[in-house]
Amino acid sequence: MWKVITTAAEVVSYLNHDSGGTTAADPVSLKVELNLADTSDGLAALLSAIGNVNKYVSLDLSVCTMSDTEFDPGWAANTGRSKIVSLVLPGTATRIKAGTSNPTFENFTALKSVSGAAVQTVEGLVFSNCAALTTVSFPAATSIGGLTFASCTALTTVNLPKATSIDGHTFSNTGETALTVTLGSTAPTLRFDIFSQIEAKTVTVKIPAGAIGYGTVPATYSGSDSTSCWGNGFQGGGGSDFDFSGCGSDCINRYITLNIVYQ
């Protein structure tokens, strides 16, 4: 059972009395009910409390309130961020703030999973460089920004069934880890080089039976791409339609296996 915590002081007490959390493999389950904008018991105080106790946590913010609908954990490399293994965003969060000079979640170095039931917009450079991140679920998200998951080399599962727009280089440099992406019944509009800078990878795209706008979909695509053209092939050679057949004779050195699964 989750224990709901209502102050930063309670976070410290709760974590100190829990025997877990010494490793990322054994995080403490921590559900809090805070106003994240509060100066004394908000998000900054929560992160500091986690860092001060120095334990890994599975953090559930689903019942927290915010001053608006944009979730911004703050980029600063202060204590606490590196101890969060899984994160459930507030139920009122509909947007995740873009990274600027640094990715939004760059200092969440232990983060393995993240979800947000109400998130509609994931701006660019949000999870870039989160090397531990494996699982992402934003079931209501329609817009995914550029470089959102770039260099997330452990990423295995992404759930985006409502996505209508995916920006460029979204899954760039995600390494050889096999990746499953769940999309919806209508193909999202894509930008360019969605899977650039990848040496070898198996990508499984799950779409509903009767899905439309996905162009010509081969059962398996094994191609290569010396200059990231496979990303363009993923979107029909640079068009807005989700056509998997667009990568042609210029694919020569990059090996990618594409599997389509109809649900």
Backbone torsions as a table, in degrees:
resi	resn	phi	psi	omega
1	MET	NA	138.9	174.0
2	TRP	-77.0	139.9	169.9
3	LYS	-101.3	124.4	-178.5
4	VAL	-83.8	125.6	-177.4
5	ILE	-105.2	138.0	-174.6
6	THR	-116.2	-5.1	176.6
7	THR	-141.3	158.9	177.7
8	ALA	-64.5	-34.7	178.3
9	ALA	-63.1	-38.1	177.8
10	GLU	-66.0	-32.2	177.3
11	VAL	-60.0	-47.5	-179.7
12	VAL	-60.1	-48.4	-179.2
13	SER	-61.4	-45.3	-177.8
14	TYR	-63.2	-45.5	-179.1
15	LEU	-68.0	-37.5	179.5
16	ASN	-65.0	-29.2	-178.8
17	HIS	-92.7	-1.1	178.0
18	ASP	-97.5	134.5	-176.6
19	SER	-78.4	-13.9	-177.9
20	GLY	-86.4	-171.7	172.9
21	GLY	90.0	2.0	-178.6
22	THR	-74.5	-22.3	176.6
23	THR	-132.8	161.5	178.4
24	ALA	-67.3	-20.2	178.0
25	ALA	-77.4	-12.4	-177.6
26	ASP	-135.3	61.8	-177.0
27	PRO	-73.8	155.2	174.3
28	VAL	-83.6	132.7	176.1
29	SER	-75.9	119.6	-173.7
30	LEU	-131.0	111.1	176.3
31	LYS	-111.3	125.8	-176.8
32	VAL	-120.8	151.6	175.5
33	GLU	-126.0	91.1	-174.2
34	LEU	-129.7	160.6	164.3
35	ASN	-89.0	106.4	-171.7
36	LEU	-65.2	-16.3	178.2
37	ALA	-89.2	-5.6	-177.5
38	ASP	-66.2	138.6	-176.3
39	THR	-74.4	-25.5	-178.1
40	SER	-105.7	-28.8	-178.5
41	ASP	-131.0	33.4	-179.6
42	GLY	-97.0	-158.7	-174.9
43	LEU	-64.0	-42.1	-179.7
44	ALA	-61.4	-43.6	179.3
45	ALA	-66.1	-38.0	178.0
46	LEU	-61.6	-48.6	-179.6
47	LEU	-62.7	-40.1	178.3
48	SER	-64.0	-40.6	179.3
49	ALA	-62.6	-43.5	178.2
50	ILE	-61.8	-44.2	179.9
51	GLY	-65.6	-37.8	-179.0
52	ASN	-65.9	-37.7	177.4
53	VAL	-77.1	-26.9	175.1
54	ASN	64.8	47.0	175.6
55	LYS	-124.8	148.8	176.8
56	TYR	-77.8	142.1	-176.4
57	VAL	-135.8	152.5	164.6
58	SER	-101.1	108.3	-167.5
59	LEU	-102.3	122.8	178.9
60	ASP	-111.0	112.3	179.1
61	LEU	-105.9	14.8	-168.6
62	SER	-59.9	-29.5	-178.2
63	VAL	-101.2	8.6	178.3
64	CYS	-75.6	154.6	174.4
65	THR	-106.2	161.1	179.0
66	MET	-135.8	168.7	178.6
67	SER	-77.9	-22.6	175.7
68	ASP	-146.2	-155.6	-176.3
69	THR	-109.2	6.4	179.9
70	GLU	-99.0	124.3	178.8
71	PHE	-91.0	125.6	-179.4
72	ASP	-137.1	104.2	-178.6
73	PRO	-76.8	-7.2	-176.8
74	GLY	77.6	133.5	-173.3
75	TRP	-80.3	-27.2	-168.9
76	ALA	-47.5	142.2	-176.9
77	ALA	-83.0	47.3	179.1
78	ASN	-83.2	172.5	-174.7
79	THR	-66.2	153.4	176.5
80	GLY	107.0	-46.3	-176.9
81	ARG	-59.5	-39.4	-176.5
82	SER	-76.0	-1.6	-179.3
83	LYS	-105.3	0.5	-177.5
84	ILE	-92.0	115.7	-176.6
85	VAL	-90.5	-39.0	175.0
86	SER	-138.1	152.3	-173.8
87	LEU	-142.1	126.2	171.1
88	VAL	-107.8	121.6	-175.8
89	LEU	-78.0	160.2	179.5
90	PRO	-57.4	146.3	179.3
91	GLY	-66.1	-15.5	178.2
92	THR	-94.9	-2.4	-178.3
93	ALA	-81.0	115.3	178.0
94	THR	-107.5	-8.7	-178.8
95	ARG	-142.8	141.4	172.4
96	ILE	-109.1	125.9	-173.6
97	LYS	-61.6	140.9	179.6
98	ALA	-69.3	149.0	167.8
99	GLY	-77.3	153.6	177.7
100	THR	-114.3	-95.5	176.5
101	SER	-75.5	-21.2	177.6
102	ASN	-134.0	147.1	176.5
103	PRO	-60.8	145.9	-175.7
104	THR	-55.9	-44.3	-175.7
105	PHE	-104.3	22.2	-172.4
106	GLU	-58.4	-34.7	-177.9
107	ASN	-88.4	6.4	173.4
108	PHE	-88.3	68.4	-168.0
109	THR	-72.8	-18.1	179.0
110	ALA	-100.3	-0.9	-172.9
111	LEU	-65.3	119.8	179.8
112	LYS	-105.0	-32.5	-178.7
113	SER	-142.4	147.9	178.8
114	VAL	-146.3	142.3	178.3
115	SER	-147.8	158.3	177.9
116	GLY	-158.7	109.3	-172.4
117	ALA	-64.7	-31.7	-174.4
118	ALA	-105.4	-2.0	-176.5
119	VAL	-63.6	124.8	178.9
120	GLN	-107.5	-28.5	-177.5
121	THR	-129.7	123.1	173.1
122	VAL	-111.2	107.4	-174.5
123	GLU	-75.5	174.9	-174.4
124	GLY	-69.1	155.0	177.1
125	LEU	56.6	36.2	-177.6
126	VAL	-83.3	-54.9	-176.5
127	PHE	-106.9	9.3	179.1
128	SER	-52.4	138.1	176.8
129	ASN	73.8	9.0	173.7
130	CYS	-80.8	85.6	-170.4
131	ALA	-68.8	-19.6	179.7
132	ALA	-90.9	-11.7	-172.9
133	LEU	-66.0	125.9	179.2
134	THR	-115.5	-36.5	-169.5
135	THR	-130.8	130.9	-179.4
136	VAL	-133.0	133.0	176.9
137	SER	-139.3	113.3	174.4
138	PHE	-129.0	81.3	-171.9
139	PRO	-65.8	-17.0	179.9
140	ALA	-107.4	-0.3	-173.5
141	ALA	-70.9	130.6	177.4
142	THR	-105.2	-29.8	-174.7
143	SER	-123.8	125.2	179.8
144	ILE	-118.3	122.4	-175.3
145	GLY	-76.1	169.7	-179.5
146	GLY	-68.2	144.1	177.6
147	LEU	60.4	20.5	-175.0
148	THR	-57.3	-43.6	-177.7
149	PHE	-114.5	19.9	-179.0
150	ALA	-59.2	136.0	178.0
151	SER	64.8	20.5	170.4
152	CYS	-88.0	81.9	-167.1
153	THR	-74.8	-11.1	177.8
154	ALA	-100.5	0.3	-172.6
155	LEU	-61.4	127.8	-179.3
156	THR	-122.5	-29.7	-171.4
157	THR	-140.7	123.6	178.7
158	VAL	-131.2	122.7	-177.8
159	ASN	-110.1	109.0	-177.9
160	LEU	-136.2	59.6	-171.4
161	PRO	-69.7	-12.1	-179.8
162	LYS	-110.0	5.4	-174.5
163	ALA	-61.2	128.9	175.4
164	THR	-112.5	-14.4	-178.9
165	SER	-148.2	127.1	176.7
166	ILE	-127.3	121.5	-173.6
167	ASP	-82.4	177.3	-172.7
168	GLY	-67.4	149.4	174.6
169	HIS	59.1	26.6	-174.4
170	THR	-57.0	-43.0	-178.7
171	PHE	-111.3	28.0	-177.9
172	SER	-62.1	139.2	172.7
173	ASN	57.6	40.8	178.3
174	THR	-93.2	11.7	170.6
175	GLY	72.7	-161.8	-173.6
176	GLU	-91.3	-4.0	-179.5
177	THR	-60.8	128.4	178.1
178	ALA	-61.6	138.7	-173.7
179	LEU	-128.2	134.1	173.5
180	THR	-114.6	125.4	179.6
181	VAL	-118.2	123.6	178.0
182	THR	-99.9	122.9	-179.9
183	LEU	-118.7	-177.8	-173.8
184	GLY	-100.9	-168.6	-174.7
185	SER	-75.6	-16.6	176.2
186	THR	-118.2	129.4	-176.5
187	ALA	-63.1	133.6	175.4
188	PRO	-73.2	155.8	172.2
189	THR	-77.5	130.6	-177.4
190	LEU	-112.1	155.6	172.3
191	ARG	-93.8	-127.3	-171.8
192	PHE	-121.0	153.1	171.6
193	ASP	48.5	53.7	-176.9
194	ILE	-60.9	-37.3	180.0
195	PHE	-117.2	49.7	-179.8
196	SER	-76.4	160.4	175.6
197	GLN	57.3	46.3	177.5
198	ILE	-123.1	128.3	-176.0
199	GLU	-85.6	-42.1	-179.3
200	ALA	-157.1	129.2	-174.5
201	LYS	-163.2	145.2	169.0
202	THR	-106.5	123.9	179.9
203	VAL	-117.5	123.3	175.8
204	THR	-108.9	123.4	178.1
205	VAL	-107.9	120.6	178.5
206	LYS	-99.2	125.7	178.5
207	ILE	-136.5	151.5	-179.1
208	PRO	-67.0	152.1	172.9
209	ALA	-60.1	138.1	-179.2
210	GLY	83.3	10.7	179.4
211	ALA	-60.8	148.4	-177.4
212	ILE	-122.3	154.9	174.3
213	GLY	83.8	10.7	-178.3
214	TYR	-94.5	5.7	175.4
215	GLY	65.4	-156.1	179.3
216	THR	-80.5	120.9	-174.8
217	VAL	-117.5	104.8	175.1
218	PRO	-73.2	156.1	179.0
219	ALA	-63.2	-39.8	178.7
220	THR	-143.8	135.5	174.9
221	TYR	-119.1	117.6	175.5
222	SER	-117.6	101.5	-176.8
223	GLY	-130.3	-165.5	178.1
224	SER	-152.2	165.1	-172.7
225	ASP	-160.5	106.0	-175.9
226	SER	-78.7	-19.5	-176.2
227	THR	-130.7	29.9	177.0
228	SER	71.4	22.6	179.4
229	CYS	-69.2	-19.3	-179.8
230	TRP	-61.2	-31.2	174.5
231	GLY	-59.0	-43.1	176.4
232	ASN	-66.1	-37.3	177.8
233	GLY	-61.4	-32.5	179.7
234	PHE	-65.1	-21.3	179.9
235	GLN	-117.5	28.5	175.5
236	GLY	74.1	42.7	175.7
237	GLY	68.9	27.1	175.3
238	GLY	108.0	-1.6	179.5
239	GLY	-85.8	-176.7	-177.8
240	SER	-90.6	-11.3	-178.8
241	ASP	-84.9	145.6	-175.2
242	PHE	-82.9	71.7	-174.2
243	ASP	-103.9	113.2	-176.2
244	PHE	-77.8	-5.6	-175.1
245	SER	-93.9	4.6	-171.0
246	GLY	-75.8	-14.4	-177.8
247	CYS	-85.3	118.6	-173.0
248	GLY	-115.2	-134.6	-170.3
249	SER	-70.0	-13.2	-179.9
250	ASP	-83.0	1.3	177.7
251	CYS	-89.4	107.6	-171.0
252	ILE	-128.8	-25.1	-173.6
253	ASN	-130.1	-0.5	-176.2
254	ARG	-115.0	125.9	-170.5
255	TYR	-105.8	117.3	-177.8
256	ILE	-134.7	132.8	174.7
257	THR	-108.3	123.7	-178.3
258	LEU	-110.9	125.1	177.6
259	ASN	-118.4	133.9	178.2
260	ILE	-107.8	127.1	179.1
261	VAL	-120.0	122.3	176.9
262	TYR	-91.8	124.5	-176.9
263	GLN	-93.0	NA	NA
